[in-house]
Amino acid sequence: MKLPRRHFLHLAASAAAFPIVSRLAWAEGYPARPVRLLVGFAAGGNFDVVARLIAHWLSDHLGQPVIVENRPGASSNLATEAAVRAPADGYTLLLGGAVNAVNATLFDKLAFTFVGDLAPVAGLVRFPNVMTVHASFRRERFPSSSRMRRKIRASSTMGRQAEGLRSIWPLNCSR
């Protein structure tokens, strides 16, 4: 049987490319290596306690270790910048909070935009915030808290994102 030259070249190219293509087709399951959870505050604080609880829960569910890495400094901007510069492969997570939204307004020259460079994954905890004033302050001077909350949510990009976080991945860490 005579094999035309063009057909032979197609077969030879296919045979040479087969090992490369087959390696690309082997998708590794996520996660295949340890996951880093960056925290922008020192060990022992609220963020660190939450990170360690979530890391333990994630380790049990993912089957890989989740390493909590504290990077305190610059009001959590160091950890946020490290998360932004990390490869977008899902192996570096950031425990962010309201402090990141405040930092966007306080710092003029950040190397990142919190809303644009990072994507929210899950809402983890809610910490109660209470505003207090002197007992002699007349309450009528201050707008109602529910009206103020609605204004903040309507005008804030972070407020709208935080509202959407509740439905993304509700975590149940109780056993």
MODELLER restraints for C-alpha pairs under 7 A, 6 or more apart:
rsr = mdl.restraints
at = mdl.atoms
rsr.add(forms.Gaussian(group=physical.xy_distance, feature=features.Distance(at['CA:31:A'], at['CA:62:A']), mean=6.93, stdev=0.5))
rsr.add(forms.Gaussian(group=physical.xy_distance, feature=features.Distance(at['CA:31:A'], at['CA:64:A']), mean=6.72, stdev=0.5))
rsr.add(forms.Gaussian(group=physical.xy_distance, feature=features.Distance(at['CA:33:A'], at['CA:64:A']), mean=6.51, stdev=0.5))
rsr.add(forms.Gaussian(group=physical.xy_distance, feature=features.Distance(at['CA:34:A'], at['CA:64:A']), mean=5.51, stdev=0.5))
rsr.add(forms.Gaussian(group=physical.xy_distance, feature=features.Distance(at['CA:34:A'], at['CA:65:A']), mean=5.01, stdev=0.5))
rsr.add(forms.Gaussian(group=physical.xy_distance, feature=features.Distance(at['CA:34:A'], at['CA:66:A']), mean=5.76, stdev=0.5))
rsr.add(forms.Gaussian(group=physical.xy_distance, feature=features.Distance(at['CA:35:A'], at['CA:65:A']), mean=6.45, stdev=0.5))
rsr.add(forms.Gaussian(group=physical.xy_distance, feature=features.Distance(at['CA:35:A'], at['CA:66:A']), mean=4.71, stdev=0.5))
rsr.add(forms.Gaussian(group=physical.xy_distance, feature=features.Distance(at['CA:35:A'], at['CA:67:A']), mean=6.17, stdev=0.5))
rsr.add(forms.Gaussian(group=physical.xy_distance, feature=features.Distance(at['CA:35:A'], at['CA:91:A']), mean=4.63, stdev=0.5))
rsr.add(forms.Gaussian(group=physical.xy_distance, feature=features.Distance(at['CA:35:A'], at['CA:92:A']), mean=6.00, stdev=0.5))
rsr.add(forms.Gaussian(group=physical.xy_distance, feature=features.Distance(at['CA:36:A'], at['CA:66:A']), mean=5.73, stdev=0.5))
rsr.add(forms.Gaussian(group=physical.xy_distance, feature=features.Distance(at['CA:36:A'], at['CA:67:A']), mean=4.87, stdev=0.5))
rsr.add(forms.Gaussian(group=physical.xy_distance, feature=features.Distance(at['CA:36:A'], at['CA:68:A']), mean=6.09, stdev=0.5))
rsr.add(forms.Gaussian(group=physical.xy_distance, feature=features.Distance(at['CA:36:A'], at['CA:69:A']), mean=6.71, stdev=0.5))
rsr.add(forms.Gaussian(group=physical.xy_distance, feature=features.Distance(at['CA:36:A'], at['CA:91:A']), mean=6.05, stdev=0.5))
rsr.add(forms.Gaussian(group=physical.xy_distance, feature=features.Distance(at['CA:36:A'], at['CA:92:A']), mean=4.80, stdev=0.5))
rsr.add(forms.Gaussian(group=physical.xy_distance, feature=features.Distance(at['CA:36:A'], at['CA:93:A']), mean=6.06, stdev=0.5))
rsr.add(forms.Gaussian(group=physical.xy_distance, feature=features.Distance(at['CA:37:A'], at['CA:66:A']), mean=6.70, stdev=0.5))
rsr.add(forms.Gaussian(group=physical.xy_distance, feature=features.Distance(at['CA:37:A'], at['CA:67:A']), mean=5.91, stdev=0.5))
rsr.add(forms.Gaussian(group=physical.xy_distance, feature=features.Distance(at['CA:37:A'], at['CA:68:A']), mean=4.79, stdev=0.5))
rsr.add(forms.Gaussian(group=physical.xy_distance, feature=features.Distance(at['CA:37:A'], at['CA:69:A']), mean=5.94, stdev=0.5))
rsr.add(forms.Gaussian(group=physical.xy_distance, feature=features.Distance(at['CA:37:A'], at['CA:92:A']), mean=6.00, stdev=0.5))
rsr.add(forms.Gaussian(group=physical.xy_distance, feature=features.Distance(at['CA:37:A'], at['CA:93:A']), mean=4.70, stdev=0.5))
rsr.add(forms.Gaussian(group=physical.xy_distance, feature=features.Distance(at['CA:37:A'], at['CA:94:A']), mean=5.61, stdev=0.5))
rsr.add(forms.Gaussian(group=physical.xy_distance, feature=features.Distance(at['CA:37:A'], at['CA:95:A']), mean=6.87, stdev=0.5))
rsr.add(forms.Gaussian(group=physical.xy_distance, feature=features.Distance(at['CA:38:A'], at['CA:68:A']), mean=6.09, stdev=0.5))
rsr.add(forms.Gaussian(group=physical.xy_distance, feature=features.Distance(at['CA:38:A'], at['CA:69:A']), mean=4.92, stdev=0.5))
rsr.add(forms.Gaussian(group=physical.xy_distance, feature=features.Distance(at['CA:38:A'], at['CA:70:A']), mean=6.00, stdev=0.5))
rsr.add(forms.Gaussian(group=physical.xy_distance, feature=features.Distance(at['CA:38:A'], at['CA:71:A']), mean=6.92, stdev=0.5))
rsr.add(forms.Gaussian(group=physical.xy_distance, feature=features.Distance(at['CA:38:A'], at['CA:79:A']), mean=6.00, stdev=0.5))
rsr.add(forms.Gaussian(group=physical.xy_distance, feature=features.Distance(at['CA:38:A'], at['CA:93:A']), mean=6.02, stdev=0.5))
rsr.add(forms.Gaussian(group=physical.xy_distance, feature=features.Distance(at['CA:38:A'], at['CA:94:A']), mean=4.71, stdev=0.5))
rsr.add(forms.Gaussian(group=physical.xy_distance, feature=features.Distance(at['CA:38:A'], at['CA:95:A']), mean=6.17, stdev=0.5))
rsr.add(forms.Gaussian(group=physical.xy_distance, feature=features.Distance(at['CA:39:A'], at['CA:47:A']), mean=6.82, stdev=0.5))
rsr.add(forms.Gaussian(group=physical.xy_distance, feature=features.Distance(at['CA:39:A'], at['CA:48:A']), mean=6.66, stdev=0.5))
rsr.add(forms.Gaussian(group=physical.xy_distance, feature=features.Distance(at['CA:39:A'], at['CA:69:A']), mean=6.09, stdev=0.5))
rsr.add(forms.Gaussian(group=physical.xy_distance, feature=features.Distance(at['CA:39:A'], at['CA:70:A']), mean=4.78, stdev=0.5))
rsr.add(forms.Gaussian(group=physical.xy_distance, feature=features.Distance(at['CA:39:A'], at['CA:71:A']), mean=5.96, stdev=0.5))
rsr.add(forms.Gaussian(group=physical.xy_distance, feature=features.Distance(at['CA:39:A'], at['CA:79:A']), mean=6.20, stdev=0.5))
rsr.add(forms.Gaussian(group=physical.xy_distance, feature=features.Distance(at['CA:39:A'], at['CA:94:A']), mean=6.28, stdev=0.5))
rsr.add(forms.Gaussian(group=physical.xy_distance, feature=features.Distance(at['CA:39:A'], at['CA:95:A']), mean=5.51, stdev=0.5))
rsr.add(forms.Gaussian(group=physical.xy_distance, feature=features.Distance(at['CA:40:A'], at['CA:70:A']), mean=6.05, stdev=0.5))
rsr.add(forms.Gaussian(group=physical.xy_distance, feature=features.Distance(at['CA:40:A'], at['CA:71:A']), mean=4.98, stdev=0.5))
rsr.add(forms.Gaussian(group=physical.xy_distance, feature=features.Distance(at['CA:40:A'], at['CA:72:A']), mean=4.77, stdev=0.5))
rsr.add(forms.Gaussian(group=physical.xy_distance, feature=features.Distance(at['CA:40:A'], at['CA:73:A']), mean=6.86, stdev=0.5))
rsr.add(forms.Gaussian(group=physical.xy_distance, feature=features.Distance(at['CA:40:A'], at['CA:76:A']), mean=3.93, stdev=0.5))
rsr.add(forms.Gaussian(group=physical.xy_distance, feature=features.Distance(at['CA:40:A'], at['CA:77:A']), mean=6.95, stdev=0.5))
rsr.add(forms.Gaussian(group=physical.xy_distance, feature=features.Distance(at['CA:40:A'], at['CA:78:A']), mean=6.76, stdev=0.5))
rsr.add(forms.Gaussian(group=physical.xy_distance, feature=features.Distance(at['CA:40:A'], at['CA:79:A']), mean=4.86, stdev=0.5))
rsr.add(forms.Gaussian(group=physical.xy_distance, feature=features.Distance(at['CA:41:A'], at['CA:47:A']), mean=6.81, stdev=0.5))
rsr.add(forms.Gaussian(group=physical.xy_distance, feature=features.Distance(at['CA:41:A'], at['CA:70:A']), mean=6.11, stdev=0.5))
rsr.add(forms.Gaussian(group=physical.xy_distance, feature=features.Distance(at['CA:41:A'], at['CA:71:A']), mean=6.13, stdev=0.5))
rsr.add(forms.Gaussian(group=physical.xy_distance, feature=features.Distance(at['CA:41:A'], at['CA:72:A']), mean=4.20, stdev=0.5))
rsr.add(forms.Gaussian(group=physical.xy_distance, feature=features.Distance(at['CA:41:A'], at['CA:73:A']), mean=6.93, stdev=0.5))
rsr.add(forms.Gaussian(group=physical.xy_distance, feature=features.Distance(at['CA:41:A'], at['CA:76:A']), mean=6.18, stdev=0.5))
rsr.add(forms.Gaussian(group=physical.xy_distance, feature=features.Distance(at['CA:42:A'], at['CA:70:A']), mean=5.92, stdev=0.5))
rsr.add(forms.Gaussian(group=physical.xy_distance, feature=features.Distance(at['CA:42:A'], at['CA:71:A']), mean=6.94, stdev=0.5))
rsr.add(forms.Gaussian(group=physical.xy_distance, feature=features.Distance(at['CA:42:A'], at['CA:72:A']), mean=5.20, stdev=0.5))
rsr.add(forms.Gaussian(group=physical.xy_distance, feature=features.Distance(at['CA:43:A'], at['CA:70:A']), mean=6.60, stdev=0.5))
rsr.add(forms.Gaussian(group=physical.xy_distance, feature=features.Distance(at['CA:51:A'], at['CA:68:A']), mean=6.70, stdev=0.5))
rsr.add(forms.Gaussian(group=physical.xy_distance, feature=features.Distance(at['CA:51:A'], at['CA:95:A']), mean=6.91, stdev=0.5))
rsr.add(forms.Gaussian(group=physical.xy_distance, feature=features.Distance(at['CA:52:A'], at['CA:68:A']), mean=6.56, stdev=0.5))
rsr.add(forms.Gaussian(group=physical.xy_distance, feature=features.Distance(at['CA:55:A'], at['CA:66:A']), mean=5.24, stdev=0.5))
rsr.add(forms.Gaussian(group=physical.xy_distance, feature=features.Distance(at['CA:55:A'], at['CA:67:A']), mean=6.96, stdev=0.5))
rsr.add(forms.Gaussian(group=physical.xy_distance, feature=features.Distance(at['CA:55:A'], at['CA:68:A']), mean=6.91, stdev=0.5))
rsr.add(forms.Gaussian(group=physical.xy_distance, feature=features.Distance(at['CA:57:A'], at['CA:173:A']), mean=6.52, stdev=0.5))
rsr.add(forms.Gaussian(group=physical.xy_distance, feature=features.Distance(at['CA:58:A'], at['CA:66:A']), mean=6.81, stdev=0.5))
rsr.add(forms.Gaussian(group=physical.xy_distance, feature=features.Distance(at['CA:59:A'], at['CA:65:A']), mean=5.02, stdev=0.5))
rsr.add(forms.Gaussian(group=physical.xy_distance, feature=features.Distance(at['CA:59:A'], at['CA:66:A']), mean=5.53, stdev=0.5))
rsr.add(forms.Gaussian(group=physical.xy_distance, feature=features.Distance(at['CA:71:A'], at['CA:78:A']), mean=6.46, stdev=0.5))
rsr.add(forms.Gaussian(group=physical.xy_distance, feature=features.Distance(at['CA:71:A'], at['CA:79:A']), mean=5.31, stdev=0.5))
rsr.add(forms.Gaussian(group=physical.xy_distance, feature=features.Distance(at['CA:72:A'], at['CA:78:A']), mean=6.99, stdev=0.5))
rsr.add(forms.Gaussian(group=physical.xy_distance, feature=features.Distance(at['CA:80:A'], at['CA:94:A']), mean=6.80, stdev=0.5))
rsr.add(forms.Gaussian(group=physical.xy_distance, feature=features.Distance(at['CA:81:A'], at['CA:112:A']), mean=6.75, stdev=0.5))
rsr.add(forms.Gaussian(group=physical.xy_distance, feature=features.Distance(at['CA:83:A'], at['CA:92:A']), mean=6.36, stdev=0.5))
rsr.add(forms.Gaussian(group=physical.xy_distance, feature=features.Distance(at['CA:83:A'], at['CA:93:A']), mean=6.74, stdev=0.5))
rsr.add(forms.Gaussian(group=physical.xy_distance, feature=features.Distance(at['CA:83:A'], at['CA:94:A']), mean=6.22, stdev=0.5))
rsr.add(forms.Gaussian(group=physical.xy_distance, feature=features.Distance(at['CA:84:A'], at['CA:117:A']), mean=6.36, stdev=0.5))
rsr.add(forms.Gaussian(group=physical.xy_distance, feature=features.Distance(at['CA:84:A'], at['CA:118:A']), mean=6.71, stdev=0.5))
rsr.add(forms.Gaussian(group=physical.xy_distance, feature=features.Distance(at['CA:86:A'], at['CA:92:A']), mean=6.72, stdev=0.5))
rsr.add(forms.Gaussian(group=physical.xy_distance, feature=features.Distance(at['CA:101:A'], at['CA:158:A']), mean=6.69, stdev=0.5))
rsr.add(forms.Gaussian(group=physical.xy_distance, feature=features.Distance(at['CA:121:A'], at['CA:168:A']), mean=6.87, stdev=0.5))
rsr.add(forms.Gaussian(group=physical.xy_distance, feature=features.Distance(at['CA:122:A'], at['CA:165:A']), mean=5.59, stdev=0.5))
rsr.add(forms.Gaussian(group=physical.xy_distance, feature=features.Distance(at['CA:122:A'], at['CA:168:A']), mean=5.90, stdev=0.5))
rsr.add(forms.Gaussian(group=physical.xy_distance, feature=features.Distance(at['CA:122:A'], at['CA:169:A']), mean=5.17, stdev=0.5))
rsr.add(forms.Gaussian(group=physical.xy_distance, feature=features.Distance(at['CA:123:A'], at['CA:165:A']), mean=5.09, stdev=0.5))
rsr.add(forms.Gaussian(group=physical.xy_distance, feature=features.Distance(at['CA:123:A'], at['CA:166:A']), mean=5.62, stdev=0.5))
rsr.add(forms.Gaussian(group=physical.xy_distance, feature=features.Distance(at['CA:124:A'], at['CA:171:A']), mean=6.76, stdev=0.5))
rsr.add(forms.Gaussian(group=physical.xy_distance, feature=features.Distance(at['CA:153:A'], at['CA:159:A']), mean=4.79, stdev=0.5))
rsr.add(forms.Gaussian(group=physical.xy_distance, feature=features.Distance(at['CA:153:A'], at['CA:160:A']), mean=6.13, stdev=0.5))
